[in-house]
Amino acid sequence: MICAFVHYRILYCHCLSIHHNNSNVNINNLPNSPNQRSQSTLLDDINERYDHDPSLLHQNNHHHRSKRLFSDQFVVRIHGGDEFARQLANDHDFTYLGHIIDDYYHLMHRKVAKRSAELYPSDNNNHEPTSSFHHHPSVLSIEQQPLNHRTKRDFISNTHLNLNTAHSVSNSHRLDVVPYYMRPPLPAQPPCENNLPLLPFPFDHNEFVQGGKRVRFDDPQWPRMWYLNRGNNLDMDVVEAWEKNITGKGVVVTILDDGLEKDHPDLVTNYDPDASYDVNGFDNDPMPRYDIIDSNRHGTRCAGEVAANANNSVCAVGVAFDAKVGGIRMLDGDVTDAVEARSLGYNPQHIHIYSASWGPDDDGRTVDGPGKMAVKAFENGIRNGRNGKGSIFVWASGNGGREKDNCNCDGYTNSIWTLSISSATEKGSIPWYSEACSATLASTYSSGSFGERQIVTTDLHHGCTSSHTGTSASAPLAAGICALALEANNNLTWRDMQHIVVLSAKRKNLEGNWMENGVGLNVSHWFGYGLINASAMVDYAREWVPVPEQTKCIFKGKVNELSKAKNTLSYALNVTCNELMYMEHVQVVVNLTTPKRGDIEIEIRSPAGTRSTLLTKRPKDNSVLGFSNWPFMTVHFWGESPNGQWTLYINSTGRHNNTLLHGWKLIMHGTREFPFGKSYYPKRSKPQLLLNDKKTVINDFANNQIDMHPSPSRYANRMINNNGSGGPINRFTFFNNNNNNNGRIYNHSRTFNNGRLTIIGEPDRGGGGGVVDHKQQNERQQIPFIPKQIQSNPHSLRGQSSSVSSELDNLYIHTIHKFNLT
């Protein structure tokens, strides 16, 4: 059996496929090689090119096979408009396939082989009509499209040939659509590991509140949807979002994949033709191509997770069962940069969310990402999509765990423009296919090891399956939950959505190594900030204030440093960035050469002390190419300040691995102003003092002021101070408006002892030096504080008050204080 160019990674079935060979790609697509020019000059070229053309971030890192195939498709830049481009193409033996973006067009040449190992026209042939097209004054550029290798991120297991193509190929997991009374008995619930509590299997016809009325699900497979209905912090709180009458109404999600069975009885009601197109077949019909192994079932499965209709006695229930869903058929044919760009940029004023469960090979040796046109489509989507609020791109993080892959080598999942989603098993474990990666923002439940349950959704031939798997299943679940948040607040920008995911995701019941970043957010290389929480996202969305404008700072690191075998070298970079105070995404653009790329490990440490692993060892990556202008991305510094000393660590683990770092660059994205109207972070470089259960004072010593903000109740009775030097702040004065203290002014003395903050409660009676305790007087408390954020050590503060009003949880704050350093 020969795999298609876009193929599944098949278990229990051997497949003959073409694998990557990374031996024939020039390491630097620059005028001269590192051997011909000084390293500093080389880095200057890279920096200058990146500053003017961000698409180069991935353009020079498509590490191809020894003989990369080229298609008969071309990207042509034509001045003159759409109709002129159509006519010009027709006059020169080209077929006009469509508009990509700006003045770029997708054409196909009628006389070029569909797949060829050489560019057309080659030096050995004279094609006069094409030559005249090249030299036409309105043709600004022309590029023949190489074929991209893209993998769907699920697994085909227990596969059988189906000669009649009348039933699903995975008959052992197929759930035919049958009446309620004919359903088989429910299987026993597998035991839970990791000390998670066992819950009773969910009842049939689970109820939820919609519009004030009790309704029942009659969808036959609803009881098997464990990841939505287990309760007790063992699902993603989707039912709780539905109970708030949020079901995805008015939101459009499209699935970028291998087609969509638009007449499926569980999808037909929510199918949106305006969100659908066939880029492979050049028409408006996204129906999949049927074959004897149902290889194009992937898109239909993903669509059902998002928007399968509820209460229609068919199959399952979509996460956003009142949302509209479309499909872009783009993986069942030649996948090129132009095909990807047209898919990513399709109808961006109508489509809100794009869900993609595919990417470069998860084989542990590929480094690849979007090409020039796809990058332009991403940029256009986040800048202009949804009338300027930005298209939301949800991406599966990858299934390369068994191959020791890392999703930071995938230019789609490590993009700041995508919401990268990983998986957790039903037991809260790390799936065997999961990739540890600093670019992962959050996770959903999905499949696990043998015996663990998988995902229920729609299938080809109007069918239903309980065997959807991998991060392929996670991305659509996340897309559906994002649709719920958008219904709650359709003014959310693409960055608002990422902030809400970070703040609402929950760590509870997930295993793995977790760390607390500099603002107190828990994050993991396996799960990002945790499981997406639909109910919390809806709550945040309803009261959300848009984050300030995105800014960025770029700093260049050292060059010409040699890392010897089995040696870790560190590179310090001191940063002062006045344009950015609160970080979101951080990119580390690396240029290095090495005898074996898979032996390299890379880590970055922030001024707050947070360490993020950008690249893990990949034993199967034998490439000698190193990394050329490759951006590693991390979301682990979310909310931290960029200012201070950063440290890059590069570890060479090989026997003879002399690695030469030609240069590196630190790119920090975020905001200058505090990103929220309310204080959501547990900690911040602006240290927080909570006056009572619902009030927070934000102490900003760097900017010489303290601001009072409302704070969620989960931060109640916590006092957090941040003084990098560890010395005492002798006194400050604040106005306490809680009822117990009758609005009197108190003085506070604070001392630090072994990393703890000691508070002694006593009201000030005019003598100074006293402190107030918010629970009872004379009670001593020991509360941890954050080190190494604020380097200044003011000795006293004096306060002034002004009146404001703000609401949180029906409680009001009537005072705000700004304190000047003395």
LINQUIWO-V722636 format. One record per residue. N is the residue number from 1. RES is the residue in one letter. PHI is phi in radians with two decimals (none if undefined). NEAR is the number of other ideal C-beta (glycine too) atoms within 8 Angstrom. Layout:
n = <N;N>
res = <RES;RES>
phi = <PHI;PHI>
near = <NEAR;NEAR>
//
This chain:
n = <1;2;3;4;5;6;7;8;9;10;11;12;13;14;15;16;17;18;19;20;21;22;23;24;25;26;27;28;29;30;31;32;33;34;35;36;37;38;39;40;41;42;43;44;45;46;47;48;49;50;51;52;53;54;55;56;57;58;59;60;61;62;63;64;65;66;67;68;69;70;71;72;73;74;75;76;77;78;79;80;81;82;83;84;85;86;87;88;89;90;91;92;93;94;95;96;97;98;99;100;101;102;103;104;105;106;107;108;109;110;111;112;113;114;115;116;117;118;119;120;121;122;123;124;125;126;127;128;129;130;131;132;133;134;135;136;137;138;139;140;141;142;143;144;145;146;147;148;149;150;151;152;153;154;155;156;157;158;159;160;161;162;163;164;165;166;167;168;169;170;171;172;173;174;175;176;177;178;179;180;181;182;183;184;185;186;187;188;189;190;191;192;193;194;195;196;197;198;199;200;201;202;203;204;205;206;207;208;209;210;211;212;213;214;215;216;217;218;219;220;221;222;223;224;225;226;227;228;229;230;231;232;233;234;235;236;237;238;239;240;241;242;243;244;245;246;247;248;249;250;251;252;253;254;255;256;257;258;259;260;261;262;263;264;265;266;267;268;269;270;271;272;273;274;275;276;277;278;279;280;281;282;283;284;285;286;287;288;289;290;291;292;293;294;295;296;297;298;299;300;301;302;303;304;305;306;307;308;309;310;311;312;313;314;315;316;317;318;319;320;321;322;323;324;325;326;327;328;329;330;331;332;333;334;335;336;337;338;339;340;341;342;343;344;345;346;347;348;349;350;351;352;353;354;355;356;357;358;359;360;361;362;363;364;365;366;367;368;369;370;371;372;373;374;375;376;377;378;379;380;381;382;383;384;385;386;387;388;389;390;391;392;393;394;395;396;397;398;399;400;401;402;403;404;405;406;407;408;409;410;411;412;413;414;415;416;417;418;419;420;421;422;423;424;425;426;427;428;429;430;431;432;433;434;435;436;437;438;439;440;441;442;443;444;445;446;447;448;449;450;451;452;453;454;455;456;457;458;459;460;461;462;463;464;465;466;467;468;469;470;471;472;473;474;475;476;477;478;479;480;481;482;483;484;485;486;487;488;489;490;491;492;493;494;495;496;497;498;499;500;501;502;503;504;505;506;507;508;509;510;511;512;513;514;515;516;517;518;519;520;521;522;523;524;525;526;527;528;529;530;531;532;533;534;535;536;537;538;539;540;541;542;543;544;545;546;547;548;549;550;551;552;553;554;555;556;557;558;559;560;561;562;563;564;565;566;567;568;569;570;571;572;573;574;575;576;577;578;579;580;581;582;583;584;585;586;587;588;589;590;591;592;593;594;595;596;597;598;599;600;601;602;603;604;605;606;607;608;609;610;611;612;613;614;615;616;617;618;619;620;621;622;623;624;625;626;627;628;629;630;631;632;633;634;635;636;637;638;639;640;641;642;643;644;645;646;647;648;649;650;651;652;653;654;655;656;657;658;659;660;661;662;663;664;665;666;667;668;669;670;671;672;673;674;675;676;677;678;679;680;681;682;683;684;685;686;687;688;689;690;691;692;693;694;695;696;697;698;699;700;701;702;703;704;705;706;707;708;709;710;711;712;713;714;715;716;717;718;719;720;721;722;723;724;725;726;727;728;729;730;731;732;733;734;735;736;737;738;739;740;741;742;743;744;745;746;747;748;749;750;751;752;753;754;755;756;757;758;759;760;761;762;763;764;765;766;767;768;769;770;771;772;773;774;775;776;777;778;779;780;781;782;783;784;785;786;787;788;789;790;791;792;793;794;795;796;797;798;799;800;801;802;803;804;805;806;807;808;809;810;811;812;813;814;815;816;817;818;819;820;821;822>
res = <M;I;C;A;F;V;H;Y;R;I;L;Y;C;H;C;L;S;I;H;H;N;N;S;N;V;N;I;N;N;L;P;N;S;P;N;Q;R;S;Q;S;T;L;L;D;D;I;N;E;R;Y;D;H;D;P;S;L;L;H;Q;N;N;H;H;H;R;S;K;R;L;F;S;D;Q;F;V;V;R;I;H;G;G;D;E;F;A;R;Q;L;A;N;D;H;D;F;T;Y;L;G;H;I;I;D;D;Y;Y;H;L;M;H;R;K;V;A;K;R;S;A;E;L;Y;P;S;D;N;N;N;H;E;P;T;S;S;F;H;H;H;P;S;V;L;S;I;E;Q;Q;P;L;N;H;R;T;K;R;D;F;I;S;N;T;H;L;N;L;N;T;A;H;S;V;S;N;S;H;R;L;D;V;V;P;Y;Y;M;R;P;P;L;P;A;Q;P;P;C;E;N;N;L;P;L;L;P;F;P;F;D;H;N;E;F;V;Q;G;G;K;R;V;R;F;D;D;P;Q;W;P;R;M;W;Y;L;N;R;G;N;N;L;D;M;D;V;V;E;A;W;E;K;N;I;T;G;K;G;V;V;V;T;I;L;D;D;G;L;E;K;D;H;P;D;L;V;T;N;Y;D;P;D;A;S;Y;D;V;N;G;F;D;N;D;P;M;P;R;Y;D;I;I;D;S;N;R;H;G;T;R;C;A;G;E;V;A;A;N;A;N;N;S;V;C;A;V;G;V;A;F;D;A;K;V;G;G;I;R;M;L;D;G;D;V;T;D;A;V;E;A;R;S;L;G;Y;N;P;Q;H;I;H;I;Y;S;A;S;W;G;P;D;D;D;G;R;T;V;D;G;P;G;K;M;A;V;K;A;F;E;N;G;I;R;N;G;R;N;G;K;G;S;I;F;V;W;A;S;G;N;G;G;R;E;K;D;N;C;N;C;D;G;Y;T;N;S;I;W;T;L;S;I;S;S;A;T;E;K;G;S;I;P;W;Y;S;E;A;C;S;A;T;L;A;S;T;Y;S;S;G;S;F;G;E;R;Q;I;V;T;T;D;L;H;H;G;C;T;S;S;H;T;G;T;S;A;S;A;P;L;A;A;G;I;C;A;L;A;L;E;A;N;N;N;L;T;W;R;D;M;Q;H;I;V;V;L;S;A;K;R;K;N;L;E;G;N;W;M;E;N;G;V;G;L;N;V;S;H;W;F;G;Y;G;L;I;N;A;S;A;M;V;D;Y;A;R;E;W;V;P;V;P;E;Q;T;K;C;I;F;K;G;K;V;N;E;L;S;K;A;K;N;T;L;S;Y;A;L;N;V;T;C;N;E;L;M;Y;M;E;H;V;Q;V;V;V;N;L;T;T;P;K;R;G;D;I;E;I;E;I;R;S;P;A;G;T;R;S;T;L;L;T;K;R;P;K;D;N;S;V;L;G;F;S;N;W;P;F;M;T;V;H;F;W;G;E;S;P;N;G;Q;W;T;L;Y;I;N;S;T;G;R;H;N;N;T;L;L;H;G;W;K;L;I;M;H;G;T;R;E;F;P;F;G;K;S;Y;Y;P;K;R;S;K;P;Q;L;L;L;N;D;K;K;T;V;I;N;D;F;A;N;N;Q;I;D;M;H;P;S;P;S;R;Y;A;N;R;M;I;N;N;N;G;S;G;G;P;I;N;R;F;T;F;F;N;N;N;N;N;N;N;G;R;I;Y;N;H;S;R;T;F;N;N;G;R;L;T;I;I;G;E;P;D;R;G;G;G;G;G;V;V;D;H;K;Q;Q;N;E;R;Q;Q;I;P;F;I;P;K;Q;I;Q;S;N;P;H;S;L;R;G;Q;S;S;S;V;S;S;E;L;D;N;L;Y;I;H;T;I;H;K;F;N;L;T>
phi = <none;-1.79;-1.32;-1.19;-1.11;-1.74;-2.33;-1.45;-1.57;-1.68;-1.75;1.10;-2.63;-1.42;-2.41;-1.53;-2.44;-1.65;-1.80;-1.21;-2.28;-1.71;-1.92;-2.11;-1.95;-1.12;-1.14;-2.29;-1.48;-2.18;-0.98;-2.39;-1.45;-1.05;-1.30;-1.71;-2.33;-1.18;-1.13;-1.15;-1.13;-1.04;-1.12;-1.04;-1.05;-1.09;-1.07;-1.13;-1.17;-1.16;-1.04;-1.73;-2.53;-1.07;-1.10;-1.17;-0.94;-2.05;-1.07;-1.61;-2.14;-1.39;-1.57;-1.72;-1.22;-1.08;-2.20;-1.38;-1.53;-1.96;-1.63;-1.62;-1.72;-2.37;-1.81;-2.18;-1.67;-2.20;-1.57;2.43;1.72;-1.14;-1.14;-1.13;-1.10;-1.05;-1.18;-1.10;-1.10;-1.10;-1.27;-2.19;1.12;-1.84;-1.77;-1.34;-1.72;2.81;-1.52;-1.69;-2.89;0.91;-1.85;-1.77;-2.28;-1.80;-2.15;-2.27;-1.55;-1.31;-1.94;-1.74;-1.02;-1.05;-2.41;-2.50;-1.49;-2.29;-1.20;-2.20;-1.35;-1.50;-1.20;-1.62;-2.27;-2.07;-1.95;-1.07;-1.05;-1.18;-1.07;-1.16;-1.14;-0.99;-1.66;-1.14;-1.08;-1.55;-1.59;-1.49;-2.85;-2.55;-2.42;-1.25;-1.60;-1.27;-1.44;-1.64;-1.69;-2.22;-2.04;-1.34;-1.72;-2.46;-2.30;-1.71;-2.11;0.88;-1.40;-2.24;-1.16;-2.18;-1.19;-1.58;0.83;-1.74;-2.30;-1.10;-1.18;-1.57;-1.10;-1.21;-2.00;-1.26;-2.06;-1.15;-1.33;-2.27;-1.06;-0.97;-1.24;-1.69;-1.17;-1.25;-1.11;-1.23;-1.27;-1.18;-1.33;-1.09;-1.17;-1.65;-1.82;1.00;1.07;-1.38;-1.22;-1.45;-1.95;-1.06;-1.10;-1.05;-1.25;-1.10;0.97;-1.01;-1.78;-2.56;-1.62;-2.38;1.05;1.44;-2.01;-1.39;-2.25;-2.15;-1.50;-1.80;-1.18;-1.07;-1.71;-0.97;-1.07;-1.50;-1.54;-1.02;-1.33;-1.96;-2.24;-1.32;1.29;0.91;1.12;-1.97;-2.46;-1.88;0.96;-1.29;-1.02;-1.11;-1.20;-1.05;-1.12;-1.63;1.09;-2.00;-2.33;1.70;-1.02;1.44;-1.92;-2.04;-2.08;-2.11;-1.83;-1.52;-2.88;-1.75;2.19;-2.50;-1.33;-1.20;-1.69;-1.05;-1.09;-1.67;-2.11;-1.04;-1.13;-1.74;-1.18;-2.10;-1.14;-1.31;-1.88;-2.30;-2.90;-1.94;-1.27;-1.23;-1.79;1.08;-2.59;-1.63;-1.80;-1.52;-0.94;-1.28;-1.50;-1.53;-2.50;-1.30;-2.02;0.86;-1.24;-1.92;-1.61;-1.07;-1.12;-1.13;-1.13;-1.10;-1.11;-1.12;-1.06;-1.37;-2.44;-1.03;-1.20;-1.77;1.00;-2.11;1.06;-2.23;0.91;-2.19;-2.19;-1.30;-1.04;-2.05;-1.27;-1.88;-1.35;-1.64;-2.33;-2.28;-2.41;-1.88;-1.44;-2.50;-1.78;-1.74;2.92;-1.22;-1.72;-2.17;-1.01;-1.14;-1.08;-1.12;-1.11;-1.15;-1.26;-1.15;-1.82;-1.29;0.81;-1.25;-1.51;-1.87;-1.46;-1.62;-2.26;-1.91;-1.95;-2.26;-2.07;-2.70;3.01;-1.06;-0.92;-1.62;-1.79;1.37;-2.45;-1.60;-2.20;-2.73;-2.86;-1.15;-1.45;-1.04;-1.24;-1.10;-1.08;-1.07;-1.17;-1.01;-1.06;-1.13;-1.13;-1.34;-1.54;-2.07;-1.09;0.90;0.99;1.66;-1.41;1.75;-1.14;-1.88;-1.87;-1.86;-2.26;-1.27;-1.32;2.18;-2.03;-1.62;-1.04;-1.14;-1.63;1.03;-1.41;-2.42;-1.23;-1.30;-1.62;-1.97;-1.24;-1.53;-1.32;-1.68;-1.45;-1.21;-1.53;-1.92;-1.72;-1.46;-2.11;-1.85;-2.25;-2.31;-1.35;-1.11;-1.63;1.40;-1.59;-1.37;-1.12;-1.10;-1.64;-1.23;-1.89;-1.25;-2.78;-1.33;-1.56;-1.21;-1.58;-2.83;-2.47;-2.29;-1.23;-2.78;-1.30;-2.39;-1.44;-1.00;1.70;-1.55;-1.28;-2.03;-1.83;-1.64;-2.91;-1.25;-2.42;-1.09;1.05;1.05;-1.75;-2.53;-2.39;-1.97;-2.24;-1.30;-2.44;1.22;-1.23;-0.97;-1.38;-1.28;-1.04;-1.13;-1.06;-1.13;-1.08;-1.12;-1.19;-1.06;-1.12;-1.09;-1.10;-1.20;-1.12;-1.14;-2.73;-1.38;-1.66;-1.09;-1.50;-1.11;-1.37;-0.96;-1.08;-1.17;-1.05;-1.15;-1.06;-1.06;-1.32;-1.72;-1.07;-2.10;-1.53;-0.94;1.24;-1.82;-1.49;1.76;-1.44;-2.03;-2.37;-1.83;-1.41;-1.18;-2.00;1.51;-1.51;-1.45;-2.51;-2.35;-1.21;-1.60;-2.02;1.12;-1.56;2.08;-1.28;-1.05;-2.09;-1.13;-1.11;-1.15;-1.10;-1.11;-1.09;-1.07;-1.06;-1.12;-1.95;-1.27;-1.85;-0.93;-1.20;-1.12;-1.03;-1.29;-2.22;-2.61;-2.22;-2.17;-2.30;-1.61;-1.72;-1.25;-2.34;1.04;-1.96;-1.80;-1.76;-1.43;-0.99;0.88;-2.43;-1.85;-1.90;-2.06;-2.27;-1.56;-2.50;-1.52;-2.12;-2.27;-2.19;-1.38;-1.46;-2.51;-2.07;-2.29;-1.46;-2.04;-1.66;-2.21;-1.98;-2.07;-1.56;-2.03;-2.25;-2.61;-2.03;-2.80;-1.14;-2.52;-1.12;-1.21;-1.54;-1.59;-2.14;-2.28;-2.45;-2.28;-2.07;-1.53;-1.04;-1.40;1.63;-1.29;-1.91;-2.17;-1.48;-1.49;-2.58;-1.73;-1.10;-2.12;-1.02;-1.50;-1.56;-1.69;-1.09;-1.72;-1.41;1.18;-2.25;-1.99;1.02;-1.59;-1.60;-1.42;-2.18;-2.35;-1.90;-1.33;-1.76;-0.98;1.59;-1.34;-1.47;-1.41;-1.39;2.26;-1.69;-1.72;-2.34;-1.74;-2.00;-2.13;-1.98;-1.79;-1.75;-1.38;-1.23;-2.27;-1.81;-1.48;-1.82;-1.89;-1.54;-1.44;2.92;-2.60;-2.42;-1.89;-2.08;-1.96;-1.95;2.99;-2.33;-1.42;-1.57;-1.01;-1.30;-2.33;-1.33;-2.29;-1.56;-1.77;-1.36;-1.07;-2.38;-2.76;-1.09;-1.49;-1.07;-1.98;-2.07;-1.54;-1.34;-2.71;-1.07;-2.22;-2.28;-2.29;-1.86;-1.72;-1.65;-1.98;-1.19;-1.11;-1.78;1.03;-2.71;-2.20;-2.04;-1.68;-2.35;-1.21;-2.47;-1.01;-1.15;-1.19;-1.72;-1.10;0.98;-2.02;-2.10;-2.12;-2.11;-2.40;-2.43;-1.04;-1.38;1.37;-1.45;-1.35;-1.76;-1.15;-2.77;-2.54;-2.06;-2.44;-1.84;-1.72;-1.78;-1.37;-1.18;-1.13;-1.84;0.96;1.27;-1.34;-1.58;-2.18;-1.80;-2.10;-1.90;-2.27;-2.31;-1.85;-2.48;0.95;1.34;-2.04;-1.86;-1.71;-2.10;-2.04;-1.60;-2.84;-1.17;-1.30;-1.99;1.72;-1.46;1.40;1.44;-1.43;-2.36;-1.94;-1.85;-1.46;-1.81;-2.73;-1.20;1.13;-1.69;-1.60;-2.14;-2.05;-2.27;-1.22;-2.32;-1.64;-1.52;1.14;-1.90;-1.89;-1.51;-1.31;-2.38;-1.18;-1.71;-2.75;-2.37;-2.21;-2.04;-2.33;-2.10;-2.51;-1.70;-2.45;-2.37;-2.60;-2.15;-2.61;0.92;1.12;-1.92;-2.11;-1.95;-1.94;-2.34;-2.37;-2.11;-2.10;-1.95;-1.77;-1.19;-2.15>
near = <6;6;10;7;8;13;10;11;8;11;7;6;8;5;9;6;7;4;7;11;7;15;7;6;9;5;9;12;6;9;3;6;9;11;3;5;8;5;11;8;8;17;13;8;10;15;11;8;11;13;6;5;6;7;9;10;13;15;11;9;13;12;11;10;8;6;5;8;9;13;12;10;14;13;15;14;11;12;6;7;5;7;6;10;14;9;8;14;13;9;5;11;7;13;9;11;10;9;8;15;10;5;7;12;16;15;13;11;12;7;5;10;6;7;9;11;6;6;7;14;8;7;3;3;7;5;9;6;8;12;10;9;12;8;7;9;4;9;13;7;6;10;7;11;12;12;13;12;13;10;13;14;14;14;11;11;10;7;11;7;7;13;5;5;9;5;10;14;13;14;9;5;12;12;13;7;11;6;7;7;4;5;7;3;3;7;4;5;9;8;5;9;7;9;3;10;6;6;9;4;8;10;6;5;8;12;8;9;11;9;5;4;6;5;9;8;12;9;15;14;12;14;11;9;12;12;12;11;11;10;8;6;7;9;13;13;10;13;12;9;14;12;8;9;8;10;13;16;7;7;14;14;20;16;15;12;17;15;15;18;13;13;8;11;10;15;19;9;6;14;12;11;8;8;15;16;11;14;13;11;8;7;6;7;8;15;11;15;8;7;8;8;9;14;8;13;13;14;17;17;16;18;16;17;15;19;17;19;12;11;9;10;8;11;16;14;11;17;16;16;13;9;19;11;18;17;16;15;18;15;15;12;10;11;13;12;14;14;15;16;15;14;12;13;11;11;8;12;6;7;14;10;16;13;15;14;17;13;13;15;10;16;11;13;13;13;14;14;14;11;13;8;14;12;14;14;15;14;10;12;16;11;8;6;14;10;5;6;9;12;13;14;16;15;15;16;17;14;15;14;13;6;11;12;13;12;15;13;12;14;13;12;17;15;13;8;9;12;14;14;20;16;17;14;14;11;10;10;11;11;14;8;12;13;15;9;15;13;13;18;12;17;17;16;15;17;14;10;8;3;4;11;8;12;14;13;15;16;14;12;10;8;14;17;15;12;10;15;12;16;17;18;21;17;17;17;19;15;14;17;17;15;17;18;16;16;14;11;9;7;6;13;10;13;10;11;14;11;12;14;15;13;9;12;14;9;11;6;7;12;6;9;6;8;10;7;15;16;13;11;12;9;12;14;10;11;15;14;15;15;14;16;12;15;11;11;18;14;9;12;13;8;7;10;7;8;11;8;4;10;10;10;11;9;9;9;11;9;12;9;9;8;14;7;9;8;8;8;9;7;13;7;12;7;14;5;11;5;7;15;12;13;14;13;11;16;13;16;14;10;16;12;10;14;9;11;15;13;11;16;11;14;11;14;11;16;14;15;9;12;9;14;11;12;11;8;9;15;7;10;12;9;13;10;12;13;11;11;14;12;12;14;15;13;16;11;14;13;12;15;12;14;8;12;8;13;10;14;13;14;11;16;9;10;5;6;15;11;14;12;17;12;14;14;14;14;12;15;13;14;14;9;7;9;10;9;4;11;12;7;10;7;11;11;13;9;17;16;12;15;12;10;7;11;13;13;14;14;12;10;11;7;5;8;8;15;11;12;11;12;14;8;8;4;10;9;7;8;9;16;13;13;14;10;6;6;7;7;13;6;12;12;12;14;10;12;9;9;4;4;10;5;6;7;9;13;12;11;11;12;7;14;6;4;7;10;13;11;12;9;12;10;9;13;5;4;6;7;7;12;13;13;13;8;7;6;8;8;8;7;9;6;10;7;13;13;10;8;12;10;6;6;9;9;7;9;13;8;13;8;8;8;7;8;7;8;7;11;6;4;8;6;14;7;11;10;14;10;15;9;7;7>
//
